Amino acid sequence: MTDHRGDLPLAGYDRLPVLAVRERIRSLPAEDVRRLLAYEENHADRLAVVTALQARLDQLTLGSPRE
């Protein structure tokens, strides 16, 4: 499997705690959130991070860009 860390929209993504991920994904477009979600699911697969990413993606796709 190819490592795509350099392609991720958040610098140092692998070292970010859940709260930092939640904060930083607020300004990302849906495409970037999808990229992070796919990366997370294929690497660390941290449940809390996957849940936060999916919730943000749901907000974006349902038309509620703000928390």
Protein Blocks (a to p, Z undefined) as FASTA:
>chain_A
ZZfklmpcbghklmpcfklmmmmmmmpcfklmmmmmmmmmmmnopaklmmmmmmmmmmmm
nopabZZ
